[in-house]
Amino acid sequence: MPEYEKAMRPEDITRLFVERSNAGDAAGVAALYEEDAVMAYPPGERTVGRDAIRALWEKVLANSPRFEPEQPLPTLISGDIALTSTPPKDGAGARAQVVRRQPDGSWLRLLDQPEFAPPGR
């Protein structure tokens, strides 16, 4: 696997996700996740593990979608665990991720809820 820039702050993961997705780099996106991470995507399903997440992003990125940076909400940190979130620019729901500090001080996603709508939608 190539050497990728590491997220040294929890908020860095969102920026790196946008950069790597827009470059069509599914392996780079997957490198932002822990080996056994869980992603709540596609909607109503779960994708478990870095390899499965990479395969999912290969399919998604094959259509060359463009992602725009979203302003993060304040990060909540407790020890080596943090909650990051962003309100989507389209106003549809929210995004939230639980990230964990790694032994080298970098951060990786452990749980990812890339989209969910407010109740009643």
C-alpha positions as a Python dict, from the first residue, in 0.01 Angstrom:
ca = {
    (1, 'M'): (0, 0, 0),
    (2, 'P'): (138, 345, -84),
    (3, 'E'): (238, 580, 196),
    (4, 'Y'): (-47, 825, 254),
    (5, 'E'): (-59, 1146, 453),
    (6, 'K'): (-189, 1066, 800),
    (7, 'A'): (-466, 1250, 980),
    (8, 'M'): (-287, 1401, 1279),
    (9, 'R'): (-609, 1566, 1402),
    (10, 'P'): (-955, 1406, 1384),
    (11, 'E'): (-1073, 1690, 1158),
    (12, 'D'): (-803, 1609, 900),
    (13, 'I'): (-988, 1294, 796),
    (14, 'T'): (-1267, 1486, 624),
    (15, 'R'): (-1019, 1691, 418),
    (16, 'L'): (-821, 1380, 323),
    (17, 'F'): (-1142, 1200, 231),
    (18, 'V'): (-1243, 1479, -10),
    (19, 'E'): (-895, 1498, -166),
    (20, 'R'): (-866, 1122, -217),
    (21, 'S'): (-1223, 1075, -337),
    (22, 'N'): (-1191, 1352, -593),
    (23, 'A'): (-866, 1189, -712),
    (24, 'G'): (-1053, 859, -759),
    (25, 'D'): (-830, 689, -500),
    (26, 'A'): (-1045, 420, -333),
    (27, 'A'): (-743, 265, -161),
    (28, 'G'): (-654, 607, -20),
    (29, 'V'): (-1006, 652, 111),
    (30, 'A'): (-998, 305, 269),
    (31, 'A'): (-665, 392, 434),
    (32, 'L'): (-858, 644, 647),
    (33, 'Y'): (-1035, 354, 822),
    (34, 'E'): (-921, 106, 1085),
    (35, 'E'): (-885, -253, 963),
    (36, 'D'): (-1219, -359, 1120),
    (37, 'A'): (-1408, -32, 1076),
    (38, 'V'): (-1784, -31, 1022),
    (39, 'M'): (-1952, 201, 773),
    (40, 'A'): (-2330, 248, 760),
    (41, 'Y'): (-2345, 255, 380),
    (42, 'P'): (-2513, 192, 142),
    (43, 'P'): (-2822, 326, 320),
    (44, 'G'): (-2980, 55, 533),
    (45, 'E'): (-2670, -167, 512),
    (46, 'R'): (-2332, -201, 679),
    (47, 'T'): (-1994, -235, 515),
    (48, 'V'): (-1744, -397, 751),
    (49, 'G'): (-1365, -395, 721),
    (50, 'R'): (-1114, -188, 529),
    (51, 'D'): (-1112, -427, 230),
    (52, 'A'): (-1491, -412, 194),
    (53, 'I'): (-1483, -33, 235),
    (54, 'R'): (-1220, -9, -41),
    (55, 'A'): (-1432, -226, -272),
    (56, 'L'): (-1738, -10, -202),
    (57, 'W'): (-1547, 310, -279),
    (58, 'E'): (-1408, 159, -600),
    (59, 'K'): (-1769, 123, -719),
    (60, 'V'): (-1874, 469, -599),
    (61, 'L'): (-1569, 646, -740),
    (62, 'A'): (-1603, 472, -1078),
    (63, 'N'): (-1876, 731, -1150),
    (64, 'S'): (-1631, 1018, -1078),
    (65, 'P'): (-1846, 1199, -820),
    (66, 'R'): (-1716, 1535, -694),
    (67, 'F'): (-1707, 1601, -322),
    (68, 'E'): (-1697, 1948, -172),
    (69, 'P'): (-1537, 2024, 164),
    (70, 'E'): (-1793, 2067, 441),
    (71, 'Q'): (-1734, 2280, 749),
    (72, 'P'): (-1695, 2044, 1047),
    (73, 'L'): (-1892, 2084, 1365),
    (74, 'P'): (-1685, 2098, 1685),
    (75, 'T'): (-1505, 1770, 1752),
    (76, 'L'): (-1571, 1592, 2080),
    (77, 'I'): (-1262, 1416, 2217),
    (78, 'S'): (-1238, 1178, 2511),
    (79, 'G'): (-894, 1024, 2545),
    (80, 'D'): (-817, 831, 2227),
    (81, 'I'): (-1173, 844, 2088),
    (82, 'A'): (-1332, 1138, 1906),
    (83, 'L'): (-1664, 1216, 1742),
    (84, 'T'): (-1648, 1422, 1424),
    (85, 'S'): (-1944, 1545, 1225),
    (86, 'T'): (-2040, 1773, 941),
    (87, 'P'): (-2372, 1911, 825),
    (88, 'P'): (-2401, 1837, 451),
    (89, 'K'): (-2410, 2145, 230),
    (90, 'D'): (-2739, 2025, 79),
    (91, 'G'): (-2902, 2041, 425),
    (92, 'A'): (-3003, 1674, 412),
    (93, 'G'): (-2941, 1526, 755),
    (94, 'A'): (-2588, 1495, 890),
    (95, 'R'): (-2267, 1293, 881),
    (96, 'A'): (-2089, 1154, 1188),
    (97, 'Q'): (-1777, 949, 1247),
    (98, 'V'): (-1612, 795, 1552),
    (99, 'V'): (-1236, 805, 1513),
    (100, 'R'): (-960, 655, 1724),
    (101, 'R'): (-608, 775, 1791),
    (102, 'Q'): (-351, 525, 1665),
    (103, 'P'): (-24, 435, 1845),
    (104, 'D'): (167, 679, 1617),
    (105, 'G'): (-65, 968, 1715),
    (106, 'S'): (-262, 970, 1390),
    (107, 'W'): (-639, 916, 1372),
    (108, 'L'): (-848, 663, 1175),
    (109, 'R'): (-1222, 612, 1138),
    (110, 'L'): (-1371, 334, 1346),
    (111, 'L'): (-1741, 398, 1281),
    (112, 'D'): (-1877, 599, 989),
    (113, 'Q'): (-2234, 718, 939),
    (114, 'P'): (-2188, 910, 612),
    (115, 'E'): (-2548, 1016, 583),
    (116, 'F'): (-2864, 1006, 784),
    (117, 'A'): (-3178, 1210, 757),
    (118, 'P'): (-3356, 1380, 1044),
    (119, 'P'): (-3660, 1192, 1180),
    (120, 'G'): (-3966, 1223, 960),
    (121, 'R'): (-3783, 1228, 625),
}
